[in-house]
Amino acid sequence: FFYAEELFAAPIHWGFVVLGWGFFALGGFFLQCISRVRVLTTAVYENPKMNVENQPS
């Protein structure tokens, strides 16, 4: 009885596994994006001469 029930319910849970791995992937992607934006914004604020606004036209 229990073996047949587990075989019947197993495909229903595959979506949760895919969503779990998807959230792990998106979490890592967003962490890398946020760290890169932080590096770039500190570089812009430390070098005001390199800003586009201060370039001669």
C-alpha positions in Angstrom: 0.0 0.0 0.0 2.7 2.5 1.0 4.9 1.7 -2.0 2.2 2.4 -4.5 1.2 5.6 -2.7 4.8 6.9 -2.9 5.0 6.2 -6.6 1.8 8.0 -7.2 2.8 11.1 -5.2 6.4 11.4 -6.3 5.9 13.4 -9.6 3.8 15.9 -7.7 6.8 17.0 -5.7 9.2 17.4 -8.6 8.1 21.0 -9.0 9.2 21.8 -5.4 12.6 20.4 -6.2 12.9 22.5 -9.3 11.7 25.6 -7.5 14.2 25.0 -4.7 17.1 24.8 -7.0 15.8 27.8 -9.0 15.8 29.9 -5.8 19.3 28.8 -5.0 20.5 29.8 -8.5 18.7 33.2 -8.3 20.0 33.9 -4.9 23.6 33.3 -6.0 23.0 35.4 -9.1 21.6 38.3 -7.1 24.5 38.1 -4.5 27.0 38.4 -7.3 25.1 41.3 -8.9 24.9 43.2 -5.6 28.6 42.7 -4.9 29.5 43.9 -8.3 27.3 47.0 -8.1 28.9 47.7 -4.7 32.4 47.6 -6.2 31.4 49.8 -9.2 29.7 52.4 -7.0 32.6 52.7 -4.7 34.9 53.1 -7.6 32.8 55.9 -9.1 32.6 57.7 -5.8 36.3 57.4 -5.1 37.3 58.8 -8.5 35.1 61.8 -9.2 37.4 62.8 -12.2 36.3 59.6 -14.0 32.5 60.4 -13.8 30.7 61.0 -17.1 29.2 64.2 -15.7 32.6 65.8 -15.2 33.9 65.1 -18.7 34.4 68.1 -21.0 31.9 68.3 -23.8 
